[in-house]
Amino acid sequence: MSIKSLSSVLLSGAFYALCAKASPNLLSRQSSSLPAGWTSIGCYSDIPSSRTLKVASFTDITSMTIESCLAFCTPAGYKFAGVEFSRVNCDNVIESPGVPISTSTCNMACTGNANEICGGAGGINIFQNSAVGTTSTTATPTATPISTSTTVILATPTPTIKQSAGTFQYKGCYEDGVSGLPRSLVHQQTLPQGASAENCAAACTAAGFVISGLEFGQECWCDSYMPLAIPAPDSDCNMVCNADKTQLCGAGNRLAVYVDSSAPPLGLQTCLNNAQLQGGNVPQFKFTLEGRYVPAFPGAPVSVPGLLGNSPQPVGANGLHLQVLTGRSPNQPHVYTLPIETVGAPEALLVNDLQGNGLGEAVQPIPGGQQFFDVGQFDNFVVGFGYCAQPNPFTASTYIGPPVLAVNLRSDVWAFCAAGLTYLKNATSEPCSDVLLAMTPPIN
């Protein structure tokens, strides 16, 4: 271990020891100044895969305090608020498997107030709002008649993902790239009135887009097609909208996606154009390929998708340089390129060469045969110019990807057969399983 690494370990250990030693005093100080209605109920277990409080959340790395935690959860009427390091979570129930644990686990000073505790490693400080959904009755013992007063405090509705906003219909929660990674939707809109499903849908419509996406409780994104579409659980889109506390507007790296139902569905045999695949900014579409099995009927179970890549073929005496499109392992990524200078027209299909010979071109496939690439580019093969990206028939909307690879305007031409990936299977190809070739933009 280097001196620098050893110093980091010692400093880290000293910091945790200091926090743990200070925790009893900090706990006593933090419990005496909570906002009205809120009480501390202790330290609870918390794990990333199943949060103890999970409906809404936000993160503040530099200025977290108990007061800011409760201020975030109060307006929406949550019964429980919890803080762990720089993250706040809200909920109306304590989710399983969260249970009370020793207060010694919650030993980290808050970044915004060193006199307060903000959870710890595997521990979350939870507070309960006794004013939510409670009813109190006070009777005065005097002579007849008895005077009784009742105070009812109504809870604010639990925020939810709005399922429709005008003609825009909710299509699911999806992952999104930040910090330089590819965005799922690329056109951000400013919302002067704040974020809500209605405000974002209206902004995207005004800008000429059919897809709207809400992120981080305050951001609005739009597009005409969503080629990078990685589904996430609805529970991941859990941040309250800043313009409507009854709605949830995505979360960090999570988009709540809506599609305009008044827009006609994209034709399944239509080639997607530059504006749809790249936002009109780049004249080529880069992607990886994945063979996705076609279900026997909508909702039918299917096998795990198969990753695809190029495998070099032996160089023959005549100098042929061929690669074949076949299955690959996850640690051997292959990136393909589809030029899209023209609007929605078939083009050549290129692959990044594995042998340092530049780009290889797809050879025109033969029915019952495999898809080959000529990486030498000096052999007498017929280059295929009939490739394009088409809408995926099995996603939540024809406007949501990933798109699928088509040849001669058909995407239903591929199958996994005994000989491997096969184009236009025939009787001699069997047994075969039909697949669509999903085109997913690289995410790193």
N, C-alpha and C positions, 0 to 999 in steps of 0.2 A: 504494500500500500504506500502511495506517495505521501510526502509530508503534507501537501495541500489537501489530499483526501482525508488523512488522519485528522488534520485540523478541523475540517468540515464536520467529521463525525463527532469530535469532542465538543465543538461549539453547539451542534445540534443536540447532543445529549445534555449539555448544560442548560440549554434553553428549555427542554422538556422537564428537566428536574426543577428548574425555577418555577415553571408554570404549575407543576403538580404541588409544589410546596406552598405556593401562594393561593391555591384554589379555595381552601376553607374560608379565609378572610374575604376573598372576592365574592364568594357565594352569599355571605351574610350581608355584604354591602349592596349587591345587586337586587336583593329581594325587597328592599325597603322603599324603592322609588319607582315602582311600576305604574303605568297609566291606570286610571280607574277601570275596574272590572277584570284586569289581568292579574293572575297569580302564577307563581312558578310551581310546577308539579314535578320537577326533578330532571335527572339525567336518564335518557333512554337509549337503548341500542339502536344503531342505524347502519345499514349496509347499502352500497351503491346499487346492487342489483334489485333491491326491494326496499325503497325508502319508507321510513316510518311515517313521514308526512310527505305527500306527493302531489297534491292537486295544483298548487301554484308555487313558484319559486323565483328568486332573483339572487344575484351575486354582487358583492361589493368588496373588492380585495383590500382596499386601503382604509375604508371608513366605517366598517361594520360596528354597530352597537346593538344592544337589546332594544333600545328605543326605536331605531330604524327598522328592526325586525318586526316589532309590533305595529309600527306605523304602516308597514306594507300589508300586513294581514288584516288589519282592522277594517278598512273601508269596504271590503268585500264580505264582511261578516263571518270570517272563519272562526271556528271555535278553538282551534289549536294553532299555535305558532311555534316554530323551532329554529334554532340557530346552531350551525356547525361550521367552524372556521369562518369563511367568508360567504357562506351560502345560507339563505333563509328559505324555509319551506312552510307552507300553510295547508291545513286540511280541516275537515269537520269530524274526522275520526282518527284514532291512532291505528295505523295500518299494521297488519301482521307482517313480519314476526317481531315488531318492535315491543320491547318490554323494559320496565325500570331496571336500571343497573346502578352500580356504585357511583356516587358523585365524584369519586377520584378519577373516573374516566373522562369526565368533562372538566378539563383543566387548562384550556387554552384561553389566554386573555384576548379580548376583542381588539381588532386592529384599530378601531376608532375610539376605544376607551379602555385603557389598561386596567381599570378598576372593575371591569365586568368580565364574566366568563362567557365564551361563545363556543360551547361544546368541546369536543376533543376527537382524537382518532377513534372512530367507531362509536362515538357518543354524541347525542344531540340534546341540548337544553330545550325543554318544552315548557310552554306557557299556555294557560287555559283562560279563555275569555268567559267569565261567568255570566256576562250580560247577554250572550247569544242564546236566543230561543228560551229564555227563562220567564217564568210568571211568578210574581210574589203577591201575597194577599196579607193585609194587616187589619186585624179586627180590634176595635177599641172597647174595652170592658166598661161600659157606662150603663146608665138606666135605659130602659126601653124607650125609643127604638135604638137598636145597635147600629152604629155607623161603620160601614165597611168600605175600604178603598182598595182598588185593584190596579196595579201597574203592569202593563203588558209591553214587553220589548220585543219587537219583531226582528227576526234575523234577515239580513240581506240575502237574496237568493245566491246559492252556490254558483260561481261562474262556470260556464260550459262553452264548448265549441259550437258556435252558431252553425246550424246545418244549411241555411240558405240566407242569401243577402240579395234581395231582388231576384234577378234571373240567374245569379251565380249560386251554384250548388257545391257544397263541401265534398271533396274527393279524397281526403286523407291527410295524415301527417307524414312529412317526408324529411329526410336528412338534407342539410345544406352545407356547402363549404364556405369557410371564412379564412381570413389571414392568408390570402393568396391562392387558396384552393378553388376549384371551379364552382361557380354558383349554379344552382338549379334553375333559378329565374334571374335574368340579368338586368332588368330595367327597374331601378328603384324610383318610387314616387314620393314626393313630399306631401304630408297630410297636415295642413294647418289646423284642422279640428281634432287631430289625434287619431290613433289607430282604432278601428273597429272593422268588422266584416263589411259593413255597408260603406264606410268611408273608403276603404281600399278598393272595393269592387267599383265604386263610382270613379275613382281616380284612374284605374286601369281601363275602364270603358272609355273615359274621356281621352286617354292616350292611344286608343285603338287596339287594345289587347284583349284577349279572351280568357286569360289565366290571371288570377290574383293570388298572392301569397302573403300571409302575415307571419312576422318573425319577431322574437324577443319582446313581445308585448307592445311594440311601438313602430316597427318597420313594415313598409308595404312594398312588395315586389310584383312585377308583371312580366308577361311574355306572351308570344303567340304559339309557342310549343315548349314542352319541357323534356328535352332529351335525357338529362341526368335525373333519374327518378328512383330514389332508394327509399322504399317505404319504412316508416317507423311507427311504433304503437301510438294510438291517439293519446295515451297518457303522457307521452313525451311533450306534446304541445300543451303546456300547462301554465303559461304566463298570462296574467290578467291584462286585458287591453287597457291602454292608458286613457282611452276616450269612453270606455263603457266597461265598468267593473263587473258586469254580469257576463261578459264574454272572455274567452281565452284566445290569445293571439300568438300561437306558436310558442317558441322558447329559444334559448341560445342554440344555434345550429339546427333549428327545427322550423319547418314551414308548414303552416296550416293552409292547404291549397284548395282553391275554388276554381271552377270552370263555368263559363257563361253558357247556360243551357239553351239560350236563344241562338247561339252560333251553330250552324249545321255541322254535323260530325264530319271529320276528314274522311275522304274516300280511302279504303284500305288498299287500293291499288294505285294510290297517288304517290309520286315521288316527292318527298319533303324538300323544301328549298333552303337557300342560304339563310334567309331571315329566320326560318323556323329552327334550323339546326345550330346556328352560330350567332344568332342575333344580328345577322347581316354584316358582321365585323370581320370575319375571317373566311377566305375563299376555299377552305377545306375543312373537312370534318374528321377528326381523329377519334378512334374508338378501339375497344377490345371486343372480342366475340365470345358469346356464350350460347351453347345449344340448349334451348329451353323446350322441354317435351310438350307436345300439344295434348291437352286434356281430351278425353273421349267425349266429354260434354262439359258445359260450363260448371265449374266448381268441383269437377272430378279430381281425385288425387293424381299427382304426377311424380315422376322420379326427380331426384336432385339434378339441377342443371349441370351440363358438362362444359368445362372451360375448353376453349379452342385455341390452337396456335399452329404455326408452321413447323413441319419436320423435314429436314433435308433428305433428299433422295440421293442414292449413289450416282456419281457422275459417270456416265457411260463413255464408251470409246469415241462416240461421235461428239463429245463435248457438251452434252445436255446438262443444264444446271436447273434442276427442278426442286421445288418444295411442295409438300402436300398439306392441305388444311386438315388437321386431325386433332385429337384430344391432347391436352397438355396438363402439367401439374400447376398448382397455384403459384409456385415460386418461379415460373418461367413466363412472364408476361410478354405478349406480342401485341403491338399496336399497329392498326391498319389506318389507311388514309383514303378518304373518298373526296376527290375534287368536286366542288360544287360552284364553279364559276357561273354556270348557266342556271336558270331558275327551274328547279324541279325536273331536270333531265337526267337520264341514265349516263353514267360515266365509267371510266376505268377504275379498278380496285387495286390499290397499292399496299405493299407490306414493307415494314422496316426490315431490312435484310439481316439475316443471322450470320452471314459470312463476310461482311465488309465489302460487298459488291454493289452497294447503293440500293435503291428501291427495287423491289420485284413487282412485276405486273401479273395480275390474275389472267390465266389462260381461259379462253372460252370453254366452259364445261361441256362434257358429252353426256347425254342421258344414260343413266346407269353407272356413270363413272364418278371420280372424285374431283375435288377442286384443286387444281395445281397452280403454282406460281413460277414464272420464269425469272430467276434471279440473275441470270447472265445477261438477259436482254439482247442477245445476239443470235439466238436460235430461231428457227423458223416456226414459231408457234403463233396461232391466231389469238391475239390479245382480245380479251372480253371487254366490251364497252357498254354492257347492258346492266350495270349495277347501280342501285340507288337505295336510299333509306325510305322505308314506308312506315305508316302508323302501325302500332302494335294492337292487334285485335283483342288481346287478353288483359289489358290494363284498365284502370278505373275510367278512362276516357281516351278517345282517339287523340286528344291533345296532350296526353301524358305518356312519356316513354317508359323504357327505352325503345327507340325505333328498331325495326327488324330489316335484315339485309334481303333485298330482292334481286332477282336476275330476270331480265326481260319482263319487268313489271309484275313479277309474281314472287311472293315470299314463302309460299307453301310448296317449295320444291326441294326441301332438304330432309334428310332422314339419317339416323344412326343405324347403319346396317352392319353385317358381319365384316365387310371389308373396311368399315370406317364411315366417316361422313360422306354421304352419297347425294348426288344431284339427280333429280327425277328418277327415283327408284323404279325398277322393273321386276319381272318375275324372277330373274336370276339374282336379284339383290337380297332377297329375303333370307332370314328374318330381319325386319326393319321396324324402327319406331320413329314416327314423324316428329320433327323439331322445327322451331323457328330460331333463326340466328339473331339474338339480341345484340344490339350495338350500343355499348355503354362507354361514354367518355371516360378516359383515365381520371382518377381522382387524386393522384399525387404526381 
